[in-house]
């Protein structure tokens, strides 16, 4: 089958093309799929989208009109796809239901330790041969109370690392994870977790019930010197409320790998023209904030698993099969 892949990163391209070689025809684009770029897919029965694509009704209509029948998204999240519109247009949609949870959990801890020990500030100073320690005072993670919001596969991996540091574990989720209980995690209601935790990490999906889960009230419950990490979905945090919290001098560290308005900004180079998002621009100016560009998943292991799952989704579609990754089945 002929496939057009959107939003392919430079490091991802050779892995993707090597996996598809001899099995399917593949054309890779670095632009993201949206209503403006959808016409490029005319004549391609399969498109592969990335997490920052915008597959609204208008985009999907353009794809269907051009002959596309399968959308194979290379991510776990699919809140960017209008599934009802896809079903109405007869489009099949598949995603990647899981990949290495260690990749995301390890990056979340990388952010946590970076903001705690002021590593970005220290590294920037060293480049200018400024080796003072002023403003670099951190805290021992050992002995902290760590709150894990969402204790699925990634949250469990994050908790295992936390246990290795020697922390007290608090958890919040709809269902308790037996593996987390074995680590000594104590499940609480969300307000208690927010109040007690020294470090809080988010690992829940973005659904209507979790949109702005961390809002003004939630931020006010946190300790003034708490550390907040989000490597899940940007919409979990009310970004404007976070800016106001930081302006008030609260929170000693914030690590963000995701941002609620990241589409069209993350994965792109804006170093020359800058950005027009005042909230994001303000966030990156706070010295206790580290922002990375949705890269928590970006390891050889995880990307390889994503590509393998995407290839299987396409093979199963061609054979008339569905699997656990199918969101909208073939009609």
C-alpha positions as CSV (number, residue, x, y, z in Angstrom):
1,X,0.0,0.0,0.0
2,X,1.1,3.6,-0.6
3,X,1.4,5.6,2.6
4,X,2.0,9.3,3.3
5,X,3.5,9.9,6.7
6,X,3.1,13.4,8.2
7,X,5.2,15.1,10.9
8,X,8.1,12.8,10.6
9,X,11.1,13.9,12.7
10,X,14.6,13.9,11.2
11,X,15.8,11.2,13.6
12,X,12.6,9.2,13.1
13,X,12.8,9.2,9.2
14,X,15.5,6.5,8.7
15,X,13.9,4.2,11.3
16,X,10.5,4.6,9.6
17,X,11.7,4.1,6.1
18,X,13.8,1.1,7.0
19,X,10.9,-0.6,8.7
20,X,8.6,0.0,5.7
21,X,11.1,-0.9,3.0
22,X,10.0,-3.8,0.9
23,X,6.5,-4.0,2.5
24,X,4.8,-0.7,1.7
25,X,5.5,2.4,-0.3
26,X,6.3,5.3,2.0
27,X,6.6,9.0,1.5
28,X,7.7,11.0,4.6
29,X,6.9,14.7,5.2
30,X,8.0,16.9,8.0
31,X,4.9,19.0,7.9
32,X,2.0,18.2,10.2
33,X,-1.4,17.0,9.0
34,X,-4.1,19.6,9.2
35,X,-6.8,21.1,6.9
36,X,-4.1,23.0,4.9
37,X,-1.8,20.0,4.3
38,X,-4.5,17.3,3.9
39,X,-4.7,17.8,0.1
40,X,-1.2,16.5,-0.2
41,X,-2.6,13.0,0.7
42,X,-4.7,12.8,-2.5
43,X,-4.2,9.4,-4.0
44,X,-2.8,7.8,-0.8
45,X,-5.1,5.2,0.8
46,X,-3.2,5.4,4.1
47,X,-1.9,8.4,6.0
48,X,0.2,8.2,9.2
49,X,-0.2,11.2,11.5
50,X,1.7,12.5,14.5
51,X,0.4,13.6,17.9
52,X,0.5,17.3,16.9
53,X,-1.7,16.8,13.8
54,X,-5.1,18.4,13.8
55,X,-7.6,15.8,12.4
56,X,-10.8,17.8,12.7
57,X,-13.9,17.2,10.5
58,X,-12.6,19.5,7.8
59,X,-9.2,17.8,7.6
60,X,-10.9,14.3,7.6
61,X,-13.3,15.4,4.9
62,X,-10.4,16.5,2.7
63,X,-8.6,13.2,3.3
64,X,-11.7,11.1,2.5
65,X,-12.3,13.1,-0.7
66,X,-8.7,12.4,-1.8
67,X,-9.1,8.7,-1.4
68,X,-7.6,8.1,2.0
69,X,-9.2,5.2,3.9
70,X,-6.9,4.6,6.9
71,X,-5.4,7.0,9.4
72,X,-2.6,5.3,11.4
73,X,-1.6,7.7,14.1
74,X,1.9,7.2,15.6
75,X,1.0,8.0,19.2
76,X,-1.1,6.7,22.1
77,X,-3.1,9.9,22.5
78,X,-5.9,10.5,20.0
79,X,-7.7,13.6,21.4
80,X,-6.6,15.4,18.2
81,X,-8.9,13.2,16.0
82,X,-12.6,13.7,15.6
83,X,-13.5,10.0,15.8
84,X,-17.2,10.6,15.1
85,X,-16.5,12.5,11.9
86,X,-14.1,9.8,10.8
87,X,-16.7,7.1,11.4
88,X,-19.2,9.1,9.4
89,X,-16.8,9.4,6.5
90,X,-16.0,5.7,6.5
91,X,-12.4,6.3,7.6
92,X,-10.7,3.6,9.7
93,X,-8.5,5.0,12.5
94,X,-5.8,3.2,14.5
95,X,-3.3,4.4,17.1
96,X,-0.4,2.9,19.1
97,X,-2.0,1.8,22.3
98,X,1.3,1.4,24.2
99,X,5.1,1.7,23.9
100,X,7.9,1.8,26.3
101,X,6.6,3.4,29.6
102,X,10.2,3.7,30.8
103,X,10.9,6.3,28.1
104,X,8.3,8.7,29.5
105,X,8.8,7.9,33.2
106,X,12.6,8.4,32.9
107,X,12.1,11.8,31.1
108,X,9.6,12.9,33.8
109,X,12.3,12.2,36.4
110,X,14.9,13.9,34.2
111,X,12.7,17.0,34.4
112,X,12.1,16.7,38.1
113,X,15.8,16.4,38.9
114,X,16.7,19.2,36.4
115,X,14.4,21.7,38.0
116,X,15.3,20.6,41.6
117,X,19.0,20.9,41.1
118,X,18.8,23.9,38.7
119,X,20.8,22.0,36.1
120,X,19.9,24.2,33.1
121,X,20.9,27.4,34.9
122,X,24.2,25.7,36.1
123,X,25.0,24.5,32.6
124,X,24.3,27.9,31.0
125,X,26.6,29.5,33.5
126,X,29.4,27.1,33.0
127,X,29.4,27.9,29.2
128,X,30.2,31.5,30.3
129,X,32.8,30.2,32.8
130,X,30.6,31.4,35.7
131,X,31.1,28.7,38.3
132,X,29.3,30.3,41.3
133,X,26.7,28.2,43.2
134,X,24.4,31.2,43.9
135,X,20.8,30.3,43.2
136,X,21.6,26.6,42.6
137,X,20.5,25.2,46.0
138,X,18.4,22.1,45.6
139,X,16.9,19.5,47.9
140,X,17.4,15.8,48.5
141,X,14.8,13.7,46.7
142,X,15.4,11.0,49.3
143,X,12.8,11.5,52.0
144,X,10.4,13.5,49.8
145,X,6.7,12.7,49.5
146,X,6.0,12.0,45.8
147,X,2.5,12.2,44.4
148,X,1.8,10.2,41.3
149,X,-1.4,11.3,39.5
150,X,-2.3,8.4,37.3
151,X,-0.8,5.0,38.2
152,X,-1.1,3.1,34.9
153,X,2.0,1.7,33.1
154,X,3.9,5.0,33.0
155,X,2.8,6.1,36.5
156,X,4.0,2.7,37.8
157,X,7.4,3.1,36.2
158,X,7.7,6.6,37.6
159,X,6.7,5.2,41.1
160,X,9.4,2.5,40.8
161,X,12.0,5.1,40.2
162,X,10.7,7.2,43.1
163,X,10.9,4.2,45.4
164,X,14.5,3.8,44.3
165,X,15.2,7.3,45.5
166,X,13.7,6.5,48.9
167,X,10.5,8.5,48.9
168,X,7.1,8.2,50.4
169,X,4.6,7.4,47.6
170,X,1.1,8.8,47.3
171,X,-1.2,7.8,44.4
172,X,-4.4,9.0,42.8
173,X,-6.3,7.0,40.2
174,X,-9.7,5.5,39.5
175,X,-8.3,2.1,40.2
176,X,-5.4,1.1,42.4
177,X,-2.4,-0.6,40.8
178,X,-1.4,-3.7,42.8
179,X,2.3,-3.2,41.7
180,X,2.2,0.3,43.1
181,X,0.7,-0.9,46.4
182,X,3.6,-3.4,46.7
183,X,6.0,-0.4,46.4
184,X,4.3,1.0,49.5
185,X,2.1,3.6,47.7
186,X,-0.8,5.0,49.7
187,X,-3.8,6.0,47.6
188,X,-5.5,9.2,48.6
189,X,-8.1,11.6,47.3
190,X,-6.6,14.2,45.0
191,X,-6.9,17.2,47.4
192,X,-4.9,15.3,50.0
193,X,-2.2,14.3,47.5
194,X,-1.9,17.9,46.3
195,X,-1.5,19.1,49.9
196,X,1.0,16.6,51.1
197,X,3.3,15.9,48.1
198,X,6.7,17.6,47.7
199,X,6.9,16.5,44.1
200,X,3.8,15.8,41.8
201,X,3.9,14.1,38.4
202,X,1.0,13.8,36.0
203,X,0.4,10.5,34.2
204,X,-3.3,10.5,33.3
205,X,-4.9,10.8,29.8
206,X,-6.5,13.9,28.6
207,X,-10.3,13.4,28.7
208,X,-13.1,15.9,29.5
209,X,-12.9,14.9,33.2
210,X,-9.1,15.6,33.4
211,X,-9.0,18.8,31.4
212,X,-7.4,21.4,33.6
213,X,-7.2,18.9,36.4
214,X,-4.5,21.2,37.8
215,X,-6.3,24.5,37.9
216,X,-6.1,27.5,40.2
217,X,-7.6,25.7,43.2
218,X,-5.4,22.6,42.7
219,X,-2.3,24.8,42.4
220,X,-3.3,26.7,45.6
221,X,-3.4,23.4,47.5
222,X,0.2,22.6,46.7
223,X,3.1,23.4,49.0
224,X,4.7,26.7,48.1
225,X,8.0,24.8,47.3
226,X,6.4,21.9,45.5
227,X,7.8,20.5,42.2
228,X,5.3,19.9,39.4
229,X,6.0,17.7,36.4
230,X,3.8,17.1,33.4
231,X,4.9,14.6,30.7
232,X,1.4,13.4,29.8
233,X,-0.9,16.0,28.0
234,X,-0.7,19.7,28.2
235,X,-4.4,20.2,28.7
236,X,-4.1,18.7,32.2
237,X,-2.8,22.0,33.5
238,X,-4.4,25.4,33.2
239,X,-1.4,27.2,31.9
240,X,-2.6,30.7,32.7
241,X,-3.3,29.7,36.3
242,X,0.2,28.1,36.4
243,X,1.8,31.4,35.2
244,X,-0.1,33.3,38.0
245,X,1.0,30.8,40.6
246,X,4.7,31.2,39.5
247,X,4.3,35.0,39.5
248,X,3.1,34.8,43.1
249,X,6.4,33.1,44.0
250,X,5.0,29.6,44.5
251,X,6.4,26.3,43.3
252,X,10.2,25.7,43.4
253,X,10.2,23.8,40.1
254,X,8.1,23.0,37.1
255,X,9.0,20.6,34.4
256,X,6.8,20.5,31.3
257,X,7.2,18.2,28.3
258,X,3.8,19.1,27.1
259,X,1.7,22.3,26.8
260,X,-2.0,22.7,26.1
261,X,-1.4,24.9,23.0
262,X,1.6,23.1,21.7
263,X,0.1,22.2,18.3
264,X,1.9,24.2,15.6
265,X,4.7,25.2,17.9
266,X,6.3,22.1,19.4
267,X,8.4,20.1,16.9
268,X,9.1,23.3,14.9
269,X,11.9,25.9,14.9
270,X,10.6,29.3,16.1
271,X,14.0,30.7,17.0
272,X,13.8,33.4,14.3
273,X,10.2,34.5,14.2
274,X,9.4,33.8,17.8
275,X,6.0,32.8,19.1
276,X,2.8,34.6,19.6
277,X,1.6,32.6,22.6
278,X,2.1,35.0,25.5
279,X,1.5,32.3,28.1
280,X,4.2,29.9,26.8
281,X,6.6,32.8,26.3
282,X,6.0,33.8,29.9
283,X,6.4,30.2,31.2
284,X,9.9,29.7,29.7
285,X,11.2,32.9,31.3
286,X,10.7,31.6,34.9
287,X,14.1,30.4,36.1
288,X,12.5,27.4,37.9
289,X,10.7,26.2,34.8
290,X,12.1,23.7,32.2
291,X,10.1,23.1,29.0
292,X,11.0,20.4,26.6
293,X,9.2,19.8,23.2
294,X,7.1,16.7,23.8
295,X,10.1,14.5,23.7
296,X,9.5,12.1,26.6
297,X,8.6,9.3,24.2
298,X,11.6,10.0,21.9
299,X,14.0,7.1,22.5
300,X,15.2,4.5,20.1
301,X,13.2,1.8,22.0
302,X,9.9,3.7,22.1
303,X,10.1,5.1,18.6
304,X,10.9,1.6,17.3
305,X,7.9,0.2,19.1
306,X,5.7,2.9,17.7
307,X,6.8,2.2,14.2
308,X,6.3,-1.6,14.6
309,X,2.8,-1.0,16.0
310,X,2.0,1.4,13.1
311,X,3.2,-1.1,10.6
312,X,1.1,-3.9,12.2
313,X,-2.0,-1.6,12.1
314,X,-1.5,-1.1,8.4
315,X,-0.9,-4.8,7.7
316,X,-4.0,-5.7,9.7
317,X,-6.1,-3.2,7.9
318,X,-4.9,-4.5,4.5
319,X,-5.9,-8.0,5.6
320,X,-9.3,-6.9,6.9
321,X,-8.4,-7.4,10.6
322,X,-8.8,-5.2,13.6
323,X,-6.6,-5.2,16.7
324,X,-6.3,-3.5,20.1
325,X,-5.1,-0.3,18.4
326,X,-8.2,0.1,16.3
327,X,-10.3,3.2,17.3
328,X,-12.7,3.3,14.3
329,X,-13.0,-0.1,12.5
330,X,-13.2,-0.6,8.8
331,X,-16.7,-0.5,7.4
